[in-house]
């Protein structure tokens, strides 16, 4: 089969690799759509912290936002999976450690991540091997494009939920990338009054399409109280600004990751009685994201600004191909 292989920082090529075979408890999925995200770009550049810690090494096959159809199953897997449309969890847990046993599989002590860490091959390929217990079936109402947005959707659902999005609550989402926009959409679906900080006019327009009541730029914020603020940026200064801005007794949710440490004055956190919550992984929110997409309460597809073939993947990672009307680029390996 064909797959995208990263061999060194800045070096990516689509090449022939051995056809996948499902081991016990695993399946092979024919990949239909893959989303490229900031993590994939960091892996391409070699800037991700996992390279320094040894969790990621070259050569590496990326891609963790995907949808497809099961085409083969391994020993111990029900054959009725064959032909089903699916997506899957990025976080692969051992299922036996204390964290797994207490419902925290996404922070498993022996965690591996599809297309990211510990040599687990990703979905930027024509086929993908994945454990059957990480699969999520997709209903007919969730097409391939939406299916490949379940993983970021799970993250965004968790961010909106952590921000206590509900009727009568005002939520400020700082950032208008994929996660910021989807967080706004899930907060709006929950009945919250949603505000989004977006630097560019086109991003602001898309944020309003995803349910934002109003959009702002960082240096011209309104004189409003914000009981909940979500930091969905890669700016290390935003976390402290959010703590300064949030209402006393409010909540700051951090889901963006900066290249440098975000320094927060815990004196402000304490004196304002603010809760600061970090969100890692969409795993606990995948089913909720699928349900919202299937019901139509959230339509993630306008985020996709371009769909290209696998041969264009190196150019996407290098920033030479970008989305036009939305920030997300999808790759269809069948093209």
N, C-alpha and C positions, 0 to 999 in steps of 0.2 A: 504494500500500500504506500501512499504518499503521506509525508508528514513534514511539518516545519521543525527544523532542528536548530537550536542555538548552540554554537560551538565555542564562542568566546564573546567578550563584550563587543557589541556592534556587528556581530557576524551571525547572519541568519540565512538559511537556505532550505528550500523545499526539496526533499530527496526521497528516494525509495528506501523503505525500511521493511523488515520482515512482517508478514501478515500476522495480526494478533490472534492468539488462541486463548480462550477463557479457561482459567484454572478452576479448581473447586470453589464454589460459592461466587463465581464471577460471571459476567456477561460481556459480549462484544456488542457495541452500539455502532451503527452506521451514523456518522455525524452529519446533521443537516445544517446547523447554524452554530457559530461560535462568536461570542462577543470578545473584543479586545479591550482590556482595561489598563489602568495605570500600573497594576502589579506586573502585567506582561511587559509593559514598556520598561519598567525597572529591571526586570530579568534580562531583557535585551541589552540595556545599557550596562549591566553589571553593577548597578548602584544599590541593589537591594541588600539590606542588612543580612539576609540569610547567607549570602556568599561569605561574609566575614565570620559568621558563626559556624559555617560548614553544613547548614541545613540544605543549601542549594549548591550544586556544582554543575559545571559544563562537562559533557554536552547535556542539553536539557530540551525537553519538548513541552512547550507551554500550552495554555488554554484551559480555563476552568469555568467559563460561562457558556453552557452549551445545551443543545437539544438534538434528539435524534431518534432512531428506531432500533430496538433490540434485534440483532440478526443471528445471534448464537448464544447458547448458555452452557455453563460448565457443570460439572458434577454437583449434585445437590441443589440445583436451581430449577424451579418449576418451569416446564417448557411453555406454559402459557404466557411467559414474558415475551416470547418471540413474536415479533410484529407489533409490539406495543410502542407507542410514542412515549418518550421519557426525557427527563433531565435527571441530574444527580447532585448529591452533596459534594462539595469540594473537600470537606474535612473527613478524613478516613481515620476512624478511631479503632483502638484494639478491643473495645467493648468489655474489658476486664478490670481496668484500673479503678481506683477509688473515685476518680472524677466521672468516669463512664457510669459507674454503678449508682452515682447520685444525680444522673441526668445531665451531666456536663460533658457530653461526648466531644463537643467542638473545642474543648480545651484539654483533651486527652493527654496523659503524660507521654504517650508514644505516638502522638499525632503525625500523620503524613497528609500532604495536601496535593490534590490532583493538579498536575501541571506546574507545581511551584516548588515542592520540597521533597527531599529524601528519594529522588529518582523516580517518582510516580509520573508516568507519561500523561500528557495533557491531550486536549481535544482538538488542537489545531492539526488535524489529520483527517483522513477519510474514515478511519475507525478508531474506536477507543475501548480499552478494556477497563471495566469498573466493577467493584464489588456489588452484587445484587442488593445487599442491604442498604446501599446508599442511593438506590433508585427512587424516583418519584414519578408516578404515572401522570401523563398530561391528558386532560380531557380534550375533546374535540374543539371546545371553545377557546382553547389556548393553542395558537398556531406556533409554527417553528420559531418565528421572531420573538414572540412573547415567552416561549419556553426557554430561549436562551437568555432571557432577562429575569428568570426566576431567582437566580443566585444573587444578583445585586438587589432584586426586589425583596428577598428575605432580609438582607442587611437593612434596607430602608424601612421595612415594616418594623423591625426591631428598634430602629432609631426613633421612629414616630411613636411607637408604644412606650419606649423609655422616656420620651418627652411628655408623657401623659396627654397625648393628643385626644381631645374629646370635645363635645359641644361646649361652647362658652370659654374655651381656653385659647389664648393667643400663643402661637408658636412661631418663632423666628428661625428659619433655616439659613444658615450662613454658607453659601456655596451653591452653584448652579450647574455642577457636573451631573453625571448619571445618578449618583447616590443622593445628592441634594435634591434633584428634581423628583426622584421617586419618593424620597422622604416627604416632600411637599405633597405629593399625590396621595400618599397613605394618610398623612395628617388631615388633609382635606376630606378624604373619604370617611374619616373618623368623626368629622363634624367640627374640627378646630378652625379657627381663623388663622390662616397661614400667610406669613410674610417671608419673602426670600431676598437675600442679598445677592445680587448678580452684577458683575462688573460691565458686561457688554449688553447693548440693547437687544440683540438677537436672543441672548440667554434669558433676559428679562421677559421677553415675549413668550418664550417657551415655558418659563416658570408660571406665567399666568395661565397658559394652556393646561398646566398640570395642577391648577387649583389655587394658585397664589392670589390672595385678595389684593396685595400690593407688592411691588418690588422696589428695592432701594440699592444705593451704592454705599460702600463702607463709610465714606466721609460725609454722608448726608442722611443720617438715620433720623427717623421721625421721633417726636416727643411722645412716645408711647411706652407703656409698661409691657415687658415680656417675661411672663412667668416661666417660659421654657425656651431654650435656645439650643439648636443643634449645630455643632461645628462639623461641617462636611467639606472642609478645605484641606489643603496641604500647606497652609500658612502657619508657621509655629507661633505667630503672635495672636492668632484669633482666640485661642482658648482663654487667655487672660482677659481679652476684650469682652468675651462672652460672660465671664465671671463678674466683671465690672458692671456689665449692662443688665444682667438678669435681675429680676425682682428678688428681694429678700424672701427666703423660704422657697425659692424656685429651683429649677433643675437645668443643668448644662449637660448635654449629651455629646460626647466626642466620638466621631466615627471616621474622620479624616486622619491621615498619617502624614506628618511632615518629615522632611529629610533631616531636620535638626530638632533637638528637644524643644517641646513646648513648656515654657516655665510659667507656673501658676502660683500666685501668692496665696498660700493656704490661710493666711490671716484674714484675707477678704472672704474666702470660702467659709471660714468659721464665723466671722462676725456677721455675715449675711445669712448664715444658716442655709447655705446652698448645697445641694447634692450634685456631685459631678460623677457621671456614669459613662464608662467606656463600653463600646459595642464592638465585638470581634465576631465576624462570621455571620452569614445568613442562615446557618444550619437550623436554629430553632424557629426560624420564620419562613422556611420554604413552603410548607403546606399552606400557611396563611396567604403567602404571595400568590400561589397557584389558585387558591379560592377566590381572591380578589380579582385576579385576571379573568377567571372563568365567569364570574358574576357580572363583570363589566364595571365594577365600582372603581377599578383602576385599569387604565389602558396604557401600558408602558411603551407601546410601539413607536409613538412619535419621537422617542429618544434616539432611534436608529436613523442616522443621517446618511449612511452609505452601506451598500452590500457589495462585496467584491469576492473574487475567487481566492483559492489557497495560494496561488502563485503571487498574489499581491500582498500576502501577509508580511513579508520583510519590509515593504514600503510603508505599510500601516504602522508597524512598530517603530520605524525610523521617523515617523511624523510626516512622511511625504504624501500620504493619503489621509484625509480627514473627513469627518461627517459634514454635510452641508447644512441641513435644517435641524440636525440634532447632534449631540456630542459623541454618540456611540457608533463605531464602525463594526459591522457584522461581516463575518467570512462564511461563505457557503463552500465547503470543500468539494461539493459535487460539480462546481463550475470548472 
